[in-house]
Amino acid sequence: MLLTNENILLGPVYEEEFEKMSSWYLHESLVRRLDAKPYRFQTVQELKDWWYEKDAYSQRFGIRLKQGNELIGFVELDGILWNHRNAWVSIAIGEKAHWGKGYGREAMESCMRYAFLELNLNRLQLTVFSYNEPAVRLYAALGFTREGVYREFIERNGKKHDMILFGLLKSEWKDPFEGAI
């Protein structure tokens, strides 16, 4: 149960799927939840370069539906500091038709299980823009602690928004599959 949950599994992204991933970046609402940089389309080649970049500080997985094996998003552990056992985590459900169905929660649970049990990390952290209320609720429900706020960090459509820092320690984490092998 390391990289799987009830409805999703974490796995590879195949060569022919980068075109699909690139199409997700046509959705301004998704991109504006992921990045503070100005909205910009991602080409297939840019996504491949990012995905296949080989370093010891990142782990990336495609989020797939168990039924049909459809790629619907990705999750990433990035900036891993092995000596301190912590990492940044980010997630995107790219297919808008799959938003709000709990797949992001399942993917985060699987990613957290992988990070804490397989990579032996002690801390996960992430940032989220305050206007991304579903994500703020999700991270709190998963046990992340709100550790700080970067006030008025980002300006979108003439309004200033905070960026919230969340963190989760392994000792605070509750594995929903505890005892399962």
Contact map, one row per residue, 1 for C-alpha under 8 A:
1111100000000000000000000000000000000000000000000000000000000000000000000000000000000000000000000000000000000100000000000000000000000000000000000000000000000000000000000000000010011
1111000000000000000000000000000000000000000000000000000000000000000000000000000000000000000000000000000000000100110000000000000000000000000000000000000000000000000000000000000000000
1111100011100000000000000000000000000000000000000000000000000000000000000000000000000000000000000000000000000110110000000000000000000000000000000000000000000000000000000000000000000
1111111111000000000000000000000000000000000000000000000000000000000000000000000000000000000000000000000000100100000000000000000000000000000000000000000000000000000000000000000000000
1011111110000000000000000000000000000000000000000000000000000000000000000000000000000000000000000000000001101100000000000000000000000000000000000000000000000000000000000000000000000
0001111100000000000000000000000000000000000000000000000000000000000000000000000000000000000000000000000001000000000000000000000000000000000000000000000000000000000000000000000000000
0001111110000000000000000000000000000000000000000000000000000000111000000000000000000000000000000000001001000000000000000000000000000000000000000000000000000000000000000000000000000
0001111111000000000000000000000000000000000000000000000000000011110000000000000000000000000000000000001001100000000000000000000000000000000000000000000000000000000000000000000000000
0011101111100000000000000000000000000000000000000000000000000011110000000000000000000000000000000000000000100100000000000000000000000000000000000000000000000000000000000000000000000
0011000111110000000000000000000000000000000000000000000000001111000000000000000000000000000000000000000000100110000000000000000000000000000000000000000000000000000000000000000000000
0010000011111000000000000000000000000000000000000000000000001111000000000000000000000000000000000000000000000000000000000000000000000000000000000000000000000000000000000000000000000
0000000001111100000000000000000000000000000000000000000000001100000000000000000000000000000000000000000000000000000000000000000000000000000000000000000000000000000000000000000000000
0000000000111110110000000000000000000000000000000000000000001100000000100000000000000000000000000000000000000000000000000000000000000000000000000000000000000000000000000000000000000
0000000000011111110000000000000000000000000000000000000000000000000000000000000000000000000000000000000000000000000000000000000000000000000000000000000000000000000000000000000000000
0000000000001111110000000000000000000000000000000000000000000000000000000000000000000000000000000000000000000000000000000000000000000000000000000000000000000000000000000000000000000
0000000000000111111000000000000000000000000000000000000000000000000000000000000000000000000000000000000000000000000000000000000000000000000000000000000000000000000000000000000000000
0000000000001111111110000000000000000000000000000000000000000000000000100000000000000000000000000000000000000000000000000000000000000000000000000000000000000000000000000000000000000
0000000000001111111111000000000000000000000100110000000000000000000000000000000000000000000000000000000000000000000000000000000000000000000000000000000000000000000000000000000000000
0000000000000001111111100000000000000000000100000000000000000000000000000000000000000000000000000000000000000000000000000000000000000000000000000000000000000000000000000000000000000
0000000000000000111111110000000000000000000000000000000000000000000000000000000000000000000000000000000000000000000000000000000000000000000000000000000000000000000000000000000000000
0000000000000000111111111000000000000000000100100000000000000000000000001000000000000000000001000000000000000000000000000000000000000000000000000000000000000000000000000000000000000
0000000000000000011111111100000000000000111100100000000000000000000000000000000000000000000000000000000000000000000000000000000000000000000000000000000000000000000000000000000000000
0000000000000000001111111110000000000000000000000000000000000000000000000000000000000000000000000000000000000000000000000000000000000000000000000000000000000000000000000000000000000
0000000000000000000111111110010000000000000000000000000000000000000000000000000000000000000001100000000000000000000000000000000000000000000000000000000000000000000000000000000000000
0000000000000000000011111111011000000001110000000000000000000000000000000000000000000000000000000000000000000000000000000000000000000000000000000000000000000000000000000000000000000
0000000000000000000001111111000000000000100000000000000000000000000000000000000000000000000000000000000000000000000000000000000000000000000000000000000000000000000000000000000000000
0000000000000000000000111111111000000000000000000000000000000000000000000000000000000000000000000000000000000000000000000000000000000000000000000000000000000000000000000000000000000
0000000000000000000000001111111100000010000000000000000000000000000000000000000000000000000000000000000000000000000000000000000000000000000000000000000000000000000000000000000000000
0000000000000000000000000011111110000000000000000000000000000000000000000000000000000000000000000000000000000000000000000000000000000000000000000000000000000000000000000000000000000
0000000000000000000000011011111111000000000000000000000000000000000000000000000000000000000101000000000000000000000000000000000000000000000000000000000000000000000000000000000000000
0000000000000000000000001011111111100011000000000000000000000000000000000000000000000000000000000000000000000000000000000000000000000000000000000000000000000000000000000000000000000
0000000000000000000000000001111111110010000000000000000000000000000000000000000000000000000000000000000000000000000000000000000000000000000000000000000000000000000000000000000000000
0000000000000000000000000000111111100000000000000000000000000000000000000000000000000000000000000000000000000000000000000000000110010000000000000000000000000000000000000000000000000
0000000000000000000000000000011111110000000000000000000000000000000000000000000000000000000100000000000000000000000000000000000000000000000000000000000000000000000000000000000000000
0000000000000000000000000000001111111100000000000000000000000000000000000000000000000000000000000000000000000000000000000000000000000000000000000000000000000000000000000000000000000
0000000000000000000000000000000101111100000000000000000000000000000000000000000000000000000000000000000000000000000000000000000000000000000000000000000001000000000000000000000000000
0000000000000000000000000000000000111110000000000000000000000000000000000000000000000000000000000000000000000000000000000000000000000000000000000000000000000000000000000000000000000
0000000000000000000000000000000000111111000000000000000000000000000000000000000000000000000000000000000000000000000000000000000000000000000000000000000000000000000000000000000000000
0000000000000000000000000001001100001111100000000000000000000000000000000000000000000000000000000000000000000000000000000000000000000000000000000000000000000000000000000000000000000
0000000000000000000000001000001000000111110000000000000000000000000000000000000000000000000000000000000000000000000000000000000000000000000000000000000000000000000000000000000000000
0000000000000000000001001100000000000011111000000000000000000000000000000000000000000000000000000000000000000000000000000000000000000000000000000000000000000000000000000000000000000
0000000000000000000001001000000000000001111101100000000000000000000000000000000000000000000000000000000000000000000000000000000000000000000000000000000000000000000000000000000000000
0000000000000000000001000000000000000000111111100000000000000000000000000000000000000000000000000000000000000000000000000000000000000000000000000000000000000000000000000000000000000
0000000000000000011011000000000000000000011111110000000000000000000000000000000000000000000000000000000000000000000000000000000000000000000000000000000000000000000000000000000000000
0000000000000000000000000000000000000000001111111000000000000000000000000000000000000000000000000000000000000000000000000000000000000000000000000000000000000000000000000000000000000
0000000000000000000000000000000000000000011111111100000000000000000000000000000000000000000000000000000000000000000000000000000000000000000000000000000000000000000000000000000000000
0000000000000000010011000000000000000000011111111110000000000000000000000000000000000000000000000000000000000000000000000000000000000000000000000000000000000000000000000000000000000
0000000000000000010000000000000000000000000111111111000000000000000000000000000000000000000000000000000000000000000000000000000000000000000000000000000000000000000000000000000000000
0000000000000000000000000000000000000000000011111111100000000000000000000000000000000000000000000000000000000000000000000000000000000000000000000000000000000000000000000000000000000
0000000000000000000000000000000000000000000001111111100000000000000000000000000000000000000000000000000000000000000000000000000000000000000000000000000000000000000000000000000000000
0000000000000000000000000000000000000000000000111111100000010000000000000000000000000000000000000000000000000000000000000000000000000000000000000000000000000000000000000000000000000
0000000000000000000000000000000000000000000000011111110000000000000000000000000000000000000000000000000000000000000000000000000000000000000000000000000000000000000000000000000000000
0000000000000000000000000000000000000000000000001111111000000000000000000000000000000000000000000000000000000000000000000000000000000000000000000000000000000000000000000000000000000
0000000000000000000000000000000000000000000000000001111100000000000000000000000000000000000000000000000000000000000000000000000000000000000000000000000000000000000000000000000000000
0000000000000000000000000000000000000000000000000000111111000000000000000000000000000000000000000000000000000000000000000000000000000000000000000000000000000000000000000000000000000
0000000000000000000000000000000000000000000000000000011111000000000000000000000100000000000000000000000000000000000000000000000000000000000000000000000000000000000000000000000000000
0000000000000000000000000000000000000000000000000000001111100000000000000000011111000000000000000000000000000000000000000000000000000000000000000000000000000000000000000000000000000
0000000000000000000000000000000000000000000000000000001111110000000000000001111100000000000000000000000000000000000000000000000000000000000000000000000000000000000000000000000000000
0000000000000000000000000000000000000000000000000000000011111000000000000001110000000000000000000000000000000000000000000000000000000000000000000000000000000000000000000000000000000
0000000000000000000000000000000000000000000000000010000001111100000000000111100000000000000000000000000000000000000000000000000000000000000000000000000000000000000000000000000000000
0000000001111000000000000000000000000000000000000000000000111110000000000111000000000000000000000000000000000000000000000000000000000000000000000000000000000000000000000000000000000
0000000001111000000000000000000000000000000000000000000000011111000000111110000000000000000000000000000000000000000000000000000000000000000000000000000000000000000000000000000000000
0000000111100000000000000000000000000000000000000000000000001111100000111110000000000000000010000000000000100000000000000000000000000000000000000000000000000000000000000000000000000
0000000111100000000000000000000000000000000000000000000000000111110011111000000000000000000000000000000000000000000000000000000000000000000000000000000000000000000000000000000000000
0000001110000000000000000000000000000000000000000000000000000011111111110000000000000000000000000000000000000000000000000000000000000000000000000000000000000000000000000000000000000
0000001110000000000000000000000000000000000000000000000000000001111111000000000000000000000000000000000000000000000000000000000000000000000000000000000000000000000000000000000000000
0000001000000000000000000000000000000000000000000000000000000000111111000000000000000000000000000000000000000000000000000000000000000000000000000000000000000000000000000000000000000
0000000000000000000000000000000000000000000000000000000000000000111111000000000000000000000000000000000000000000000000000000000000000000000000000000000000000000000000000000000000000
0000000000000000000000000000000000000000000000000000000000000001111111100000000000000000000000000000000000000000000000000000000000000000000000000000000000000000000000000000000000000
0000000000000000000000000000000000000000000000000000000000000001111111110000000000000000000000000000000000000000000000000000000000000000000000000000000000000000000000000000000000000
0000000000001000100000000000000000000000000000000000000000000111100011111000000000000000000000000000000000000000000000000000000000000000000000000000000000000000000000000000000000000
0000000000000000000000000000000000000000000000000000000000000111100001111100000000000000000011100100000000000000000000000000000000000000000000000000000000000000000000000000000000000
0000000000000000000010000000000000000000000000000000000000000111000000111110000000000000001111100000000000000000000000000000000000000000000000000000000000000000000000000000000000000
0000000000000000000000000000000000000000000000000000000000011110000000011111000000000000001111000000000000000000000000000000000000000000000000000000000000000000000000000000000000000
0000000000000000000000000000000000000000000000000000000000011110000000001111100000000000111100000000000000110010000000000000000000000000000000000000000000000000000000000000000000000
0000000000000000000000000000000000000000000000000000000001111000000000000111110000000001111000000000000000000000000000000000000000000000000000000000000000000000000000000000000000000
0000000000000000000000000000000000000000000000000000000001110000000000000011111100000011110000000000000000000000001000000000000000000000000000000000000000000000000000000000000000000
0000000000000000000000000000000000000000000000000000000011100000000000000001111100000011100000000000000000000000000000000000000000000000000000000000000000000000000000000000000000000
0000000000000000000000000000000000000000000000000000000011000000000000000000111110000011000000000000000000000000000000000000000000000000000000000000000000000000000000000000000000000
0000000000000000000000000000000000000000000000000000000111000000000000000000111111001111000000000000000000000000000000000000000000000000000000000000000000000000000000000000000000000
0000000000000000000000000000000000000000000000000000000010000000000000000000001111111110000000000000000000000000000000000000000000000000000000000000000000000000000000000000000000000
0000000000000000000000000000000000000000000000000000000010000000000000000000000111111100000000000000000000000000000000001000000000000000000000000000000000000000000000000000000000000
0000000000000000000000000000000000000000000000000000000000000000000000000000000011111000000000000000000000000000000000000000000000000000000000000000000000000000000000000000000000000
0000000000000000000000000000000000000000000000000000000000000000000000000000000011111100000000000000000000000000000000000100000000000000000000000000000000000000000000000000000000000
0000000000000000000000000000000000000000000000000000000000000000000000000000000111111110000000000000000000000000000000011110000000000000000000000000000000000000000000000000000000000
0000000000000000000000000000000000000000000000000000000000000000000000000000000111011111000000000000000000000000000000001111100000000000000000000000000000000000000000000000000000000
0000000000000000000000000000000000000000000000000000000000000000000000000000111110001111100000000000000000000000000000001011100000000000000000000000000000000000000000000000000000000
0000000000000000000000000000000000000000000000000000000000000000000000000001111100000111110000000000000000000000000000000001110000000000000000000000000000000000000000000000000000000
0000000000000000000000000000000000000000000000000000000000000000000000000011110000000011111000000000000000000000000000000001110000000000000000000000000000000000000000000000000000000
0000000000000000000000000000000000000000000000000000000000000000000000000011100000000001111100000000000000000000000000000000010000000000000000000000000000000000000000000000000000000
0000000000000000000000000000000000000000000000000000000000000000000000001111000000000000111110000000000100010000000000000000000000000000000000000000000000000000000000000000000000000
0000000000000000000000000000010001000000000000000000000000000000000000001110000000000000011111000000000100000000000000000000000000000000000000000000000000000000000000000000000000000
0000000000000000000000000000000000000000000000000000000000000010000000011100000000000000001111110110001100000000000000000000000000000000000000000000000000000000000000000000000000000
0000000000000000000010010000010000000000000000000000000000000000000000011100000000000000000111110000000000000000000000000000000000000000000000000000000000000000000000000000000000000
0000000000000000000000010000000000000000000000000000000000000000000000011000000000000000000011111110000000000000000000000000000000000000000000000000000000000000000000000000000000000
0000000000000000000000000000000000000000000000000000000000000000000000000000000000000000000011111110000000000000000000000000000000000000000000000000000000000000000000000000000000000
0000000000000000000000000000000000000000000000000000000000000000000000000000000000000000000000111110000000000000000000000000000000000000000000000000000000000000000000000000000000000
0000000000000000000000000000000000000000000000000000000000000000000000010000000000000000000010111111101000000000000000000000000000000000000000000000000000000000000000000000000000000
0000000000000000000000000000000000000000000000000000000000000000000000000000000000000000000010111111111100000000000000000000000000000000000000000000000000000000000000000000000000000
0000000000000000000000000000000000000000000000000000000000000000000000000000000000000000000000000111111000000000000000000000000000000000000000000000000000000000000000000000000000000
0000000000000000000000000000000000000000000000000000000000000000000000000000000000000000000000000111111100000000000000000000000000000000000000000000000000000000000000000000000000000
0000000000000000000000000000000000000000000000000000000000000000000000000000000000000000000000000011111111000000000000000000000000000000000000000000000000000000000000000000000000000
0000001100000000000000000000000000000000000000000000000000000000000000000000000000000000000010000111111111100000000000000000000000000000000000000000000000000000000000000000000000000
0000000000000000000000000000000000000000000000000000000000000000000000000000000000000000001110000010111111110000000000000000000000000000000000000000000000000000000000000000000000000
0000000000000000000000000000000000000000000000000000000000000000000000000000000000000000000000000000011111111000000000000000000000000000010001000000000000000000000000000000000000000
0000111100000000000000000000000000000000000000000000000000000000000000000000000000000000000000000000011111111100000000000000000000000000000000000000000000000000000000000000000000000
0001100111000000000000000000000000000000000000000000000000000010000000000010000000000000000000000000001111111110000000000000000000000000000000000000000000000000000000000000000000000
0000000000000000000000000000000000000000000000000000000000000000000000000010000000000000001000000000000111111111000000000000000000000000000000000000000000000000000000000000000000000
0000100000000000000000000000000000000000000000000000000000000000000000000000000000000000000000000000000011111111100000000000000000000000000001000000000000000000000000000000001100000
1111100011000000000000000000000000000000000000000000000000000000000000000000000000000000000000000000000001111111110000000000000000000000000000000000000000000000000000000000000000000
0010000001000000000000000000000000000000000000000000000000000000000000000010000000000000000000000000000000111111111000000000000000000000000000000000000000000000000000000000000000000
0000000000000000000000000000000000000000000000000000000000000000000000000000000000000000000000000000000000011111111100000001000000000000000000000000000000000000000000000000000000000
0110000000000000000000000000000000000000000000000000000000000000000000000000000000000000000000000000000000001111111111000000000000000000000000000000000000000000000000000000001000000
0110000000000000000000000000000000000000000000000000000000000000000000000000000000000000000000000000000000000111111111100000000000000000000000000000000000000000000000000000000000000
0000000000000000000000000000000000000000000000000000000000000000000000000000100000000000000000000000000000000011111111111000000000000000000000000000000000000000000000000000000000000
0000000000000000000000000000000000000000000000000000000000000000000000000000000000000000000000000000000000000001111111111100000000000000000000000000000000000000000000000100000000000
0000000000000000000000000000000000000000000000000000000000000000000000000000000000000000000000000000000000000000111111111000000000000000000000000000000000000000000000000000000000000
0000000000000000000000000000000000000000000000000000000000000000000000000000000000000000000000000000000000000000111111110000000000000000000000000000000000000000000000000000000000000
0000000000000000000000000000000000000000000000000000000000000000000000000000000000000000000000000000000000000000011111111000000000000000000000000000000000000000000000000000000000000
0000000000000000000000000000000000000000000000000000000000000000000000000000000000001000000000000000000000000000001111111100000000000000000000000000000000000000000000000000000000000
0000000000000000000000000000000000000000000000000000000000000000000000000000000001001110000000000000000000000000001110111111000000000000000000000000000000000000000000000100000000000
0000000000000000000000000000000000000000000000000000000000000000000000000000000000011100000000000000000000000000000100011111000000000000000000000000000000000000000000001110000000000
0000000000000000000000000000000000000000000000000000000000000000000000000000000000001110000000000000000000000000000000001111100000000000000000000000000000000000000000111100000000000
0000000000000000000000000000000000000000000000000000000000000000000000000000000000000111100000000000000000000001000000001111110000000000000000000000000000000000000000111000000000000
0000000000000000000000000000000000000000000000000000000000000000000000000000000000000111100000000000000000000000000000000011111000000000000000000000000000000000000011110000000000000
0000000000000000000000000000000000000000000000000000000000000000000000000000000000000001110000000000000000000000000000000001111100000000000000000000000000000000000011100000000000000
0000000000000000000000000000000000000000000000000000000000000000000000000000000000000000000000000000000000000000000000000000111110000000000000000000000000000000001111000000000000000
0000000000000000000000000000000010000000000000000000000000000000000000000000000000000000000000000000000000000000000000000000011111010011000000000000000000000000001110000000000000000
0000000000000000000000000000000010000000000000000000000000000000000000000000000000000000000000000000000000000000000000000000001111110000000000000000000001000000111100000000000000000
0000000000000000000000000000000000000000000000000000000000000000000000000000000000000000000000000000000000000000000000000000000111111001000000000000000000000000111100000000000000000
0000000000000000000000000000000000000000000000000000000000000000000000000000000000000000000000000000000000000000000000000000000011111000000000000000000000000000100000000000000000000
0000000000000000000000000000000010000000000000000000000000000000000000000000000000000000000000000000000000000000000000000000000111111111000000000000000000000000000000000000000000000
0000000000000000000000000000000000000000000000000000000000000000000000000000000000000000000000000000000000000000000000000000000001111111100000000000000000000000000000000000000000000
0000000000000000000000000000000000000000000000000000000000000000000000000000000000000000000000000000000000000000000000000000000000011111110000000000000000000000000000000000000000000
0000000000000000000000000000000000000000000000000000000000000000000000000000000000000000000000000000000000000000000000000000000100011111111000000000000000000000000000000000000000000
0000000000000000000000000000000000000000000000000000000000000000000000000000000000000000000000000000000000000000000000000000000101011111111100000000000000000000000000000000000000000
0000000000000000000000000000000000000000000000000000000000000000000000000000000000000000000000000000000000000000000000000000000000001111111110000000000000000000000000000000000000000
0000000000000000000000000000000000000000000000000000000000000000000000000000000000000000000000000000000010000000000000000000000000000111111111000000000000000000000000000000000000000
0000000000000000000000000000000000000000000000000000000000000000000000000000000000000000000000000000000000000000000000000000000000000011111111110000000000000000000001000000000000000
0000000000000000000000000000000000000000000000000000000000000000000000000000000000000000000000000000000000000000000000000000000000000001111111111100000000000000000000000000000000000
0000000000000000000000000000000000000000000000000000000000000000000000000000000000000000000000000000000000000000000000000000000000000000111111110000000000000000000000000000000000000
0000000000000000000000000000000000000000000000000000000000000000000000000000000000000000000000000000000010001000000000000000000000000000011111110000000000000000000000000000000000000
0000000000000000000000000000000000000000000000000000000000000000000000000000000000000000000000000000000000000000000000000000000000000000001111111000000000000000000000010001110000000
0000000000000000000000000000000000000000000000000000000000000000000000000000000000000000000000000000000000000000000000000000000000000000001111111100000000000000000001110000000000000
0000000000000000000000000000000000000000000000000000000000000000000000000000000000000000000000000000000000000000000000000000000000000000000100111110000000000000000001110000000000000
0000000000000000000000000000000000000000000000000000000000000000000000000000000000000000000000000000000000000000000000000000000000000000000100011111000000000000000111100000000000000
0000000000000000000000000000000000000000000000000000000000000000000000000000000000000000000000000000000000000000000000000000000000000000000000001111100000000000000111100000000000000
0000000000000000000000000000000000000000000000000000000000000000000000000000000000000000000000000000000000000000000000000000000000000000000000000111110000000000000111000000000000000
0000000000000000000000000000000000000000000000000000000000000000000000000000000000000000000000000000000000000000000000000000000000000000000000000011111000000000011110000000000000000
0000000000000000000000000000000000000000000000000000000000000000000000000000000000000000000000000000000000000000000000000000000000000000000000000001111110000000011110000000000000000
0000000000000000000000000000000000000000000000000000000000000000000000000000000000000000000000000000000000000000000000000000000000000000000000000000111110000000111000000000000000000
0000000000000000000000000000000000000000000000000000000000000000000000000000000000000000000000000000000000000000000000000000000000000000000000000000011111100001111000000000000000000
0000000000000000000000000000000000000000000000000000000000000000000000000000000000000000000000000000000000000000000000000000000000000000000000000000011111100001111000000000000000000
0000000000000000000000000000000000010000000000000000000000000000000000000000000000000000000000000000000000000000000000000000000010000000000000000000000111110001111000000000000000000
0000000000000000000000000000000000000000000000000000000000000000000000000000000000000000000000000000000000000000000000000000000000000000000000000000000111111111100000000000000000000
0000000000000000000000000000000000000000000000000000000000000000000000000000000000000000000000000000000000000000000000000000000000000000000000000000000001111111100000000000000000000
0000000000000000000000000000000000000000000000000000000000000000000000000000000000000000000000000000000000000000000000000000000000000000000000000000000000111110000000000000000000000
0000000000000000000000000000000000000000000000000000000000000000000000000000000000000000000000000000000000000000000000000000000000000000000000000000000000111111000000000000000000000
0000000000000000000000000000000000000000000000000000000000000000000000000000000000000000000000000000000000000000000000000000000000000000000000000000000000111111100000000000000000000
0000000000000000000000000000000000000000000000000000000000000000000000000000000000000000000000000000000000000000000000000000000000000000000000000000000111110111110000000000000000000
0000000000000000000000000000000000000000000000000000000000000000000000000000000000000000000000000000000000000000000000000000000011100000000000000000001111110011111000000000000000000
0000000000000000000000000000000000000000000000000000000000000000000000000000000000000000000000000000000000000000000000000000000011000000000000000000111111000001111100000000000000000
0000000000000000000000000000000000000000000000000000000000000000000000000000000000000000000000000000000000000000000000000000001111000000000000000000111111000000111110000000000000000
0000000000000000000000000000000000000000000000000000000000000000000000000000000000000000000000000000000000000000000000000000001111000000000000000111110000000000011111000000000000000
0000000000000000000000000000000000000000000000000000000000000000000000000000000000000000000000000000000000000000000000000000111100000000000000000111110000000000001111100000000000000
0000000000000000000000000000000000000000000000000000000000000000000000000000000000000000000000000000000000000000000000000000111000000000001000011111000000000000000111110000000000000
0000000000000000000000000000000000000000000000000000000000000000000000000000000000000000000000000000000000000000000000000011110000000000000000011110000000000000000011111000000000000
0000000000000000000000000000000000000000000000000000000000000000000000000000000000000000000000000000000000000000000000000011100000000000000000111000000000000000000001111101100000000
0000000000000000000000000000000000000000000000000000000000000000000000000000000000000000000000000000000000000000000000000111000000000000000000000000000000000000000000111111100000000
0000000000000000000000000000000000000000000000000000000000000000000000000000000000000000000000000000000000000000000100001110000000000000000000000000000000000000000000011111100000000
0000000000000000000000000000000000000000000000000000000000000000000000000000000000000000000000000000000000000000000000000100000000000000000000000000000000000000000000001111100000000
0000000000000000000000000000000000000000000000000000000000000000000000000000000000000000000000000000000000000000000000000000000000000000000000100000000000000000000000011111110000000
0000000000000000000000000000000000000000000000000000000000000000000000000000000000000000000000000000000000000000000000000000000000000000000000100000000000000000000000011111111000000
0000000000000000000000000000000000000000000000000000000000000000000000000000000000000000000000000000000000000000000000000000000000000000000000100000000000000000000000000001111101000
0000000000000000000000000000000000000000000000000000000000000000000000000000000000000000000000000000000000001000100000000000000000000000000000000000000000000000000000000000111111000
0000000000000000000000000000000000000000000000000000000000000000000000000000000000000000000000000000000000001000000000000000000000000000000000000000000000000000000000000000011111000
1000000000000000000000000000000000000000000000000000000000000000000000000000000000000000000000000000000000000000000000000000000000000000000000000000000000000000000000000000001111110
0000000000000000000000000000000000000000000000000000000000000000000000000000000000000000000000000000000000000000000000000000000000000000000000000000000000000000000000000000011111110
0000000000000000000000000000000000000000000000000000000000000000000000000000000000000000000000000000000000000000000000000000000000000000000000000000000000000000000000000000000011111
1000000000000000000000000000000000000000000000000000000000000000000000000000000000000000000000000000000000000000000000000000000000000000000000000000000000000000000000000000000011111
1000000000000000000000000000000000000000000000000000000000000000000000000000000000000000000000000000000000000000000000000000000000000000000000000000000000000000000000000000000000111
